[in-house]
Structure formats: structure tokens, C-alpha cells
């Protein structure tokens, strides 16, 4: 068993390395560190970069090594041996510290999976140098190692890397795999970030090779959400059909997935096409017959009549975030900090075919520097000139119907604003805001955006890219049948 004195010896070795750096002191950079009184009398001599380089050389050359890490992979003949130093490993990892204090020889055998063994030398280098470069396929094994050996700084760094690189292109996709790993590892931040990206950018995911590889659990998690961003419910059904054909799940899994489709959001013509052309629906039609029947009823009667006899608040009648022009409109605001902007667009009154010919015109107003009345400066002097532009404030959007109508009875119109961003050459949904009339209801609309900074993540070619979706939500008028 190694003694703490041995660790002290290793520490003296590192101290020797530090003293050797004094020979390079003349080449060091002097950094001015201004004192609190504003003077520059205090200077700092920094050789930290040289220290990192010498520590890396210490690892590469194995000088003064007092422990050998033997990395073995189950069911594989390849073995990786790394000459290391107990002090460095113990300082960086409490797991290594405990392991080294209880060892009986200078060799420590570590058993790692093949993917972790492939990046183990990079992991050890991070413990010496504090930095690491990685690819998409290396993120999961590095996160595994950081978690296993309790290197929190690396664990948090890899999590941040993963959350910032979900939009990056990869041949087979990677976000769903990261989600499954995060779920297993208990990393809530990474899990939620992956799920949010998949939900808000589902159209892109559906068209990738990654879609048919997702697990049945992730599939059901996505199908049950109302905040999915996609072209239409038909697009989702087509993707589900492809998943079922590819994976051949058991009957119960297929039935549950098919029952999560919101058939009432499809037109009667689309429903008829599915019933006559879909192989999957033909096989499982009995499992969803009641949903198809209710959907046809929904399209044949007015929403007010439906609300008297059915629970129109159930998911079957709740729209998702559809990008079709029937549901909303894109809105590109050039130089969004300049002044107020307005636009108008039309949507169908509702998804029911009973309302297919009815249109609602919506007026939208974007204010880059809106202030509540209570926060605006008061000008009590008669004849005082009022400012033409209010300083401060925050962005706000108001969306209202151009006219009122009796057809609005029994319907609440939820407005959803999708805020786009360009990441790694792709246009992705960065934020989703839901409100009834004004984004002021959220309180955090574009709160993190600095629209005055040209390099802001929220600006694409100095423009703010939005997509407005209007979703009619029906109210149940009678909860019990007479």
C-alpha cells in the first residue's frame, strides 16, 4: 500500500520542475495588473503556460513516474499503458486518490469500455494540462470518464460542449444518442437540453438517419409533447410509419405510438389518404378506429357543437407548433434595434374543416425598447418636449386580431413565437415563447439577447428571424352529458 509520504515525494518532483522554469524567466511576459487606485505599479510575472507545457512533457516522457496505469478492455487483447504521477492524479480526481492510497504495487489496472479506452490518454492529458480538444464521437466516452473519476470540471465542460454542438452535422446524428446517455448517467441538464433540441427542431430530425434509430421510450416522450416544431401532423405520421417499419416493435408499442398522433389536426382528405395508402395504419386500424371516428366528427361539426359533447381539451384536438402557412407566418426583422416594426398575416380560424373557409387577419407589432408605463419618465412641466425614443426597455411583441368575430366564441388563440438562430451553418429554433396577446406575459422574451451586438447568436445577417404560430385552443362547454 502506498503511503502519503510517497505522494509528498512526487510533489517534490513537480516542485523541481517548477524551479527549472526559472531558467526561462527572462522570456516570460509581464502583465500589468492595475491596482485599485488606478496605477500600474503592480505587475504580475506569469509563466503558467510554460508550466502547462512542462507538465505535458512530464506526462509524455514519463520522467519521474511513480505509477503505471494499465487500461484493459473486456474481450479485447489491446492494452494501453500510461506512465503517470500520483500527485497529479490525486489532486484532480478523488477516485484516483482513493485508488492510489489503497494500491499494493506501482501498477494500477483499469478496466474501461472500448470507447473510453480509445480516449483515455486524452482524459489523462486533461488532468495534467487542463485543456482538451474533442470530436462529436468522443464527447460521450469523455463524459463517462469524467463522471466515473469525479473530474467535475471536465464533466461540466463536456456537457457544455454537447449542448453547444447539437446542431453540428454528423452522418448518423448524435443528439438522440446523447439523450439516451444523459438519461442513463443522470445528467439532467444534458438530458433536458437534448430533448428540447429534438422537440424544437423535429422536422430536421425526422429527415435525418438518426430518427429511425431512436428508442421507443424517446419516441413516446416526443409524441406526447405539444411543443414539437414541424411542418404538419402528416409529416409526423409519415416519420412514425418509417420508424415502425424499420424497428418492427411489439404490437403494444406500435399501438401506443399510433394513438399519440393527433389525427384531428389532419384534413379529411389527408385522413382518407392514410386509411387507403398506409400499410401500418391498415395493420393497426382497429387500435385507432375511435380516434379516426372522433376526428371525422370534429371536421363535420362546428367546434361549438363538438364542445357540448366531447372533451375538446384532450391532446387529439390540441395543435402542435406547425410551420405550415395555414398556422402562421415567418417574420424577418432587419436591424431590429432601429425602431418599431409591424406585419400582418392570415391564418385559418381553426383546424376543423367546418372553419376551412374562414380566415383571421392578425396584426403583429415588434418593439425593441418597450417600457411598462410605470417605468417611463414623467414630464409634468407644461409644454415640455417629450423624447422621441424611450431609452432602456426590452423587446416586446403584441399580436391581436384585426377584427372581432362571433366565430371566436369558445376559442382561445395561443400565440407562439419561435426565435431562430444560426448554429454551425444550420437554422435552428433557439427559443419558444407562448402567450395570449403580448410577450410581456412571459417576462423573459429575448432577455438573454443583446440585439445591439452584431455577433449576437440571435442575429443572422443583422436580422432577427422569427416564426409566429397561432394555435386555436377549444373550450369544453358542457363537461357532463345530459
Secondary structure as the mmCIF struct_conf table of DSSP 4:
data_model
#
loop_
_struct_conf.conf_type_id
_struct_conf.id
_struct_conf.beg_label_comp_id
_struct_conf.beg_label_asym_id
_struct_conf.beg_label_seq_id
_struct_conf.end_label_comp_id
_struct_conf.end_label_asym_id
_struct_conf.end_label_seq_id
HELX_RH_AL_P HELX_RH_AL_P1 UNK A 4 UNK A 20
HELX_RH_3T_P HELX_RH_3T_P1 UNK A 21 UNK A 27
HELX_LH_PP_P HELX_LH_PP_P1 UNK A 28 UNK A 28
STRN STRN1 UNK A 29 UNK A 32
TURN_TY1_P TURN_TY1_P1 UNK A 36 UNK A 37
BEND BEND1 UNK A 38 UNK A 38
STRN STRN2 UNK A 43 UNK A 46
HELX_RH_AL_P HELX_RH_AL_P2 UNK A 48 UNK A 61
TURN_TY1_P TURN_TY1_P2 UNK A 63 UNK A 64
STRN STRN3 UNK A 67 UNK A 72
TURN_TY1_P TURN_TY1_P3 UNK A 74 UNK A 75
STRN STRN4 UNK A 79 UNK A 84
HELX_RH_AL_P HELX_RH_AL_P3 UNK A 86 UNK A 92
HELX_RH_AL_P HELX_RH_AL_P4 UNK A 94 UNK A 101
TURN_TY1_P TURN_TY1_P4 UNK A 102 UNK A 102
BEND BEND2 UNK A 104 UNK A 106
STRN STRN5 UNK A 107 UNK A 111
HELX_RH_AL_P HELX_RH_AL_P5 UNK A 114 UNK A 118
TURN_TY1_P TURN_TY1_P5 UNK A 119 UNK A 119
HELX_RH_AL_P HELX_RH_AL_P6 UNK A 120 UNK A 129
BEND BEND3 UNK A 130 UNK A 130
HELX_RH_AL_P HELX_RH_AL_P7 UNK A 136 UNK A 148
TURN_TY1_P TURN_TY1_P6 UNK A 149 UNK A 150
HELX_RH_AL_P HELX_RH_AL_P8 UNK A 152 UNK A 164
BEND BEND4 UNK A 165 UNK A 165
TURN_TY1_P TURN_TY1_P7 UNK A 166 UNK A 167
BEND BEND5 UNK A 168 UNK A 168
TURN_TY1_P TURN_TY1_P8 UNK A 171 UNK A 172
HELX_RH_AL_P HELX_RH_AL_P9 UNK A 175 UNK A 185
TURN_TY1_P TURN_TY1_P9 UNK A 186 UNK A 186
HELX_RH_AL_P HELX_RH_AL_P10 UNK A 188 UNK A 200
TURN_TY1_P TURN_TY1_P10 UNK A 201 UNK A 201
HELX_RH_AL_P HELX_RH_AL_P11 UNK A 202 UNK A 206
TURN_TY1_P TURN_TY1_P11 UNK A 207 UNK A 207
BEND BEND6 UNK A 208 UNK A 208
TURN_TY1_P TURN_TY1_P12 UNK A 209 UNK A 210
HELX_RH_3T_P HELX_RH_3T_P2 UNK A 211 UNK A 213
BEND BEND7 UNK A 214 UNK A 214
HELX_RH_AL_P HELX_RH_AL_P12 UNK A 216 UNK A 223
TURN_TY1_P TURN_TY1_P13 UNK A 224 UNK A 224
BEND BEND8 UNK A 226 UNK A 226
STRN STRN6 UNK A 229 UNK A 230
BEND BEND9 UNK A 231 UNK A 231
HELX_RH_AL_P HELX_RH_AL_P13 UNK A 233 UNK A 247
HELX_RH_AL_P HELX_RH_AL_P14 UNK A 251 UNK A 259
TURN_TY1_P TURN_TY1_P14 UNK A 260 UNK A 260
BEND BEND10 UNK A 261 UNK A 261
HELX_RH_3T_P HELX_RH_3T_P3 UNK A 263 UNK A 265
BEND BEND11 UNK A 266 UNK A 266
HELX_RH_AL_P HELX_RH_AL_P15 UNK A 268 UNK A 277
HELX_RH_AL_P HELX_RH_AL_P16 UNK A 279 UNK A 300
BEND BEND12 UNK A 301 UNK A 301
HELX_RH_AL_P HELX_RH_AL_P17 UNK A 303 UNK A 309
BEND BEND13 UNK A 310 UNK A 310
TURN_TY1_P TURN_TY1_P15 UNK A 312 UNK A 313
BEND BEND14 UNK A 314 UNK A 314
HELX_RH_3T_P HELX_RH_3T_P4 UNK A 315 UNK A 317
STRN STRN7 UNK A 321 UNK A 322
BEND BEND15 UNK A 324 UNK A 324
TURN_TY1_P TURN_TY1_P16 UNK A 325 UNK A 327
STRN STRN8 UNK A 328 UNK A 334
TURN_TY1_P TURN_TY1_P17 UNK A 335 UNK A 337
BEND BEND16 UNK A 338 UNK A 339
STRN STRN9 UNK A 341 UNK A 348
BEND BEND17 UNK A 349 UNK A 349
BEND BEND18 UNK A 351 UNK A 352
HELX_RH_3T_P HELX_RH_3T_P5 UNK A 353 UNK A 355
TURN_TY1_P TURN_TY1_P18 UNK A 356 UNK A 357
STRN STRN10 UNK A 359 UNK A 370
HELX_RH_3T_P HELX_RH_3T_P6 UNK A 373 UNK A 375
BEND BEND19 UNK A 376 UNK A 376
HELX_LH_PP_P HELX_LH_PP_P2 UNK A 377 UNK A 378
BEND BEND20 UNK A 381 UNK A 381
TURN_TY1_P TURN_TY1_P19 UNK A 382 UNK A 383
HELX_LH_PP_P HELX_LH_PP_P3 UNK A 384 UNK A 387
BEND BEND21 UNK A 388 UNK A 389
BEND BEND22 UNK A 392 UNK A 392
STRN STRN11 UNK A 394 UNK A 401
BEND BEND23 UNK A 402 UNK A 403
HELX_RH_3T_P HELX_RH_3T_P7 UNK A 406 UNK A 408
TURN_TY1_P TURN_TY1_P20 UNK A 409 UNK A 410
STRN STRN12 UNK A 411 UNK A 423
TURN_TY1_P TURN_TY1_P21 UNK A 424 UNK A 425
STRN STRN13 UNK A 426 UNK A 435
BEND BEND24 UNK A 436 UNK A 437
STRN STRN14 UNK A 438 UNK A 438
HELX_RH_3T_P HELX_RH_3T_P8 UNK A 439 UNK A 441
TURN_TY1_P TURN_TY1_P22 UNK A 442 UNK A 442
BEND BEND25 UNK A 443 UNK A 443
TURN_TY1_P TURN_TY1_P23 UNK A 445 UNK A 448
TURN_TY1_P TURN_TY1_P24 UNK A 451 UNK A 452
BEND BEND26 UNK A 453 UNK A 453
TURN_TY1_P TURN_TY1_P25 UNK A 454 UNK A 455
TURN_TY1_P TURN_TY1_P26 UNK A 457 UNK A 458
STRN STRN15 UNK A 459 UNK A 460
TURN_TY1_P TURN_TY1_P27 UNK A 461 UNK A 462
STRN STRN16 UNK A 463 UNK A 474
BEND BEND27 UNK A 477 UNK A 477
BEND BEND28 UNK A 479 UNK A 480
#
